[in-house]
Amino acid sequence: VDLSTKVAGLSLPNLLFNASGVCCQTEADLKLMIESESGSLITKSATYEYREGNPSPRYLPLPSGLGSINSMGLPNEGYEYYLNFAKNYDYSSKKPLFISLSGLSLADNVKMCEAFVAADLPCVLEVNFSCPNVPGKPQLGYDMEAMENALNVLAPLIKKPFGVKLPPYFDIAHFDTAAAIFNKFDNLVYVTCINSVGNGLAIDFETESALIKPKDGFGGLGGLMVLNTALANVNAFYRRLPTKQVIGVGGVTSGKEVFLHVLAGASAVQIGTTLKEEGPTVFARINKELTDIMIAKGYKSLDEFRGKVKTL
Ligand SMILES: CC(C)(C)CCc1c(C(=O)O)[nH]c(=O)[nH]c1=O
């Protein structure tokens, strides 16, 4: 069977890669991704300056085994580190490189995009719309006017095909409004759905305490528990963005959830919590599981079932 796919005009040998933020902050992390059986890799969202991030514990798998919670606080090496990595990347390798940017302001996103555009590299830029907005206002992805304003500035600046990372939406009107905005920008060629489900709270029964230290224990939820929200966001945007692609992320623990993400419309699928817990060998395991599922169901390529989820 053929697990290859194309995203933003680039060919991926298989559809799997890391969720931004997992196994991608340092060159050592990224080397593990390069050496893994992933089809691609994306860097940790970069800010203009280096950031230490929040105090630990700031990430934990949940005792239920159903997912994870994190409030990392955008720890990253600063955008120049990832620009340098992108300048030295071996683009003759089969794995395309994606670069995630999460400026703390539109001005920072502009400065970072300008630097990457000036370098004119084959990597694909992805803007993280869960990035913080003006304090007191919701994240960019939940501020439709601010999101459109940002795209009015960034899309022309980036010029080449690029993507955006989206928070989960839960209201059909939000799918409609967000998609109408994205359809205004031809070089916005894909959306990645979903970022973690925001501001969950994990409490330990014995200690009667929040599990993570930052934000009184509030943090983004990932893992199996967000699968159905992820599938809905993938399919909602797959239906609403006919000229664009969707990268699916959320709830992947096996080949089965990857299969469901592709049925929902995903062109590629990212792994976060399960990669964090299992390590980069997860890509070989899940590629094999997906292969076995496709053989059992008689599919030879992803195109044969992408977006073909049936309705009753
Ligand atoms: C949540 C933000 C810190 C504003 C952005 C970075 C980020 C983080 C993080 O660095 O805390 N965690 C996530 O699950 N998704 C993200 O997009």
The ligand as an SDF file (V2000), in Angstrom:
LIG
                    3D

 17 17  0  0  0  0  0  0  0  0999 V2000
   -0.4470   28.0840   24.2850 C   0  0  0  0  0  0  0  0  0  0  0  0
    0.6280   29.0330   23.8040 C   0  0  0  0  0  0  0  0  0  0  0  0
    1.7340   29.1050   24.8730 C   0  0  0  0  0  0  0  0  0  0  0  0
    0.0300   30.4150   23.6780 C   0  0  0  0  0  0  0  0  0  0  0  0
    1.1660   28.5930   22.4270 C   0  0  0  0  0  0  0  0  0  0  0  0
    2.1210   27.4000   22.4240 C   0  0  0  0  0  0  0  0  0  0  0  0
    1.4380   26.1140   22.7410 C   0  0  0  0  0  0  0  0  0  0  0  0
    1.6970   25.3970   23.8880 C   0  0  0  0  0  0  0  0  0  0  0  0
    2.6940   25.8350   24.8900 C   0  0  0  0  0  0  0  0  0  0  0  0
    3.8700   26.1070   24.5170 O   0  0  0  0  0  0  0  0  0  0  0  0
    2.2650   25.9230   26.0670 O   0  0  0  0  0  0  0  0  0  0  0  0
    1.0340   24.2380   24.1620 N   0  0  0  0  0  0  0  0  0  0  0  0
    0.0930   23.7230   23.3050 C   0  0  0  0  0  0  0  0  0  0  0  0
   -0.5240   22.6630   23.5520 O   0  0  0  0  0  0  0  0  0  0  0  0
   -0.1770   24.4040   22.1520 N   0  0  0  0  0  0  0  0  0  0  0  0
    0.4460   25.5790   21.8470 C   0  0  0  0  0  0  0  0  0  0  0  0
    0.1410   26.1720   20.7780 O   0  0  0  0  0  0  0  0  0  0  0  0
  1  2  1  0
  2  3  1  0
  2  4  1  0
  2  5  1  0
  5  6  1  0
  6  7  1  0
  7  8  2  0
  7 16  1  0
  8  9  1  0
  8 12  1  0
  9 10  2  0
  9 11  1  0
 12 13  1  0
 13 14  2  0
 13 15  1  0
 15 16  1  0
 16 17  2  0
M  END
$$$$
